Amino acid sequence: MKSSNRISSPAELGQYLLKERKHLKLTQKEISEFADVGRKFIIELEKGKATAQLGKVFELLDSLGLELHIVKRGDS
């Protein structure tokens, strides 16, 4: 069964992505090059910056092998 994590803030998303990057043993520089985004973007996203560009977030998710799923509250 696939794992699922509830993310309800930019800070939680940043912490999750940081954990996943470290699990993959990638540096911020490596993932920024792989995802074709700037290292500064990675740093700010991992710190929970609320104004991160959504398109770049999806590029990073793809590079980390992650998908975003939206579920209505109460549905499981």
C-alpha positions as CSV (number, residue, x, y, z in Angstrom):
1,M,0.0,0.0,0.0
2,K,1.3,3.5,-0.9
3,S,2.0,5.9,2.0
4,S,0.2,9.1,2.3
5,N,1.0,12.3,4.3
6,R,-1.4,15.1,5.1
7,I,0.3,18.5,4.3
8,S,-1.6,21.6,5.4
9,S,0.9,24.4,5.2
10,P,4.0,25.5,3.1
11,A,6.2,24.7,6.1
12,E,4.9,21.1,6.3
13,L,5.5,20.7,2.5
14,G,9.0,22.1,2.8
15,Q,9.8,19.7,5.7
16,Y,8.5,16.8,3.7
17,L,10.5,17.7,0.6
18,L,13.6,18.2,2.7
19,K,13.2,14.8,4.3
20,E,12.6,13.1,0.9
21,R,15.6,14.8,-0.6
22,K,17.8,13.7,2.2
23,H,16.4,10.1,2.0
24,L,17.5,10.1,-1.7
25,K,20.9,11.4,-0.6
26,L,20.7,14.4,-2.8
27,T,22.2,17.8,-2.2
28,Q,20.2,21.0,-2.8
29,K,22.5,21.7,-5.7
30,E,22.0,18.3,-7.2
31,I,18.2,18.3,-7.0
32,S,18.0,21.9,-8.3
33,E,20.0,20.9,-11.4
34,F,17.9,17.7,-11.8
35,A,14.6,19.6,-11.4
36,D,15.9,22.6,-13.5
37,V,15.1,25.1,-10.7
38,G,17.4,27.4,-8.8
39,R,19.1,26.3,-5.6
40,K,17.7,29.4,-3.9
41,F,14.2,28.1,-4.8
42,I,15.0,24.7,-3.1
43,I,16.3,26.5,0.0
44,E,13.2,28.7,0.3
45,L,10.8,25.9,-0.4
46,E,12.4,23.7,2.2
47,K,12.1,26.6,4.7
48,G,8.4,26.8,4.0
49,K,8.2,30.0,1.9
50,A,4.5,30.5,1.2
51,T,5.0,32.3,-2.1
52,A,6.8,29.5,-3.9
53,Q,6.0,29.2,-7.6
54,L,3.6,26.4,-8.1
55,G,5.0,25.3,-11.5
56,K,8.4,24.9,-9.9
57,V,6.9,22.9,-7.0
58,F,5.5,20.4,-9.5
59,E,8.9,20.2,-11.3
60,L,10.5,19.4,-7.9
61,L,7.9,16.9,-6.9
62,D,8.4,15.1,-10.3
63,S,12.1,15.1,-9.8
64,L,11.8,13.5,-6.3
65,G,9.4,10.8,-7.7
66,L,6.4,12.3,-5.9
67,E,2.8,13.0,-6.9
68,L,0.3,15.5,-5.5
69,H,-3.2,14.1,-4.7
70,I,-6.1,16.2,-3.6
71,V,-8.7,14.5,-1.3
72,K,-11.8,16.1,0.1
73,R,-11.8,16.2,3.8
74,G,-13.7,13.2,5.2
75,D,-13.0,11.1,2.1
76,S,-10.5,8.3,2.4
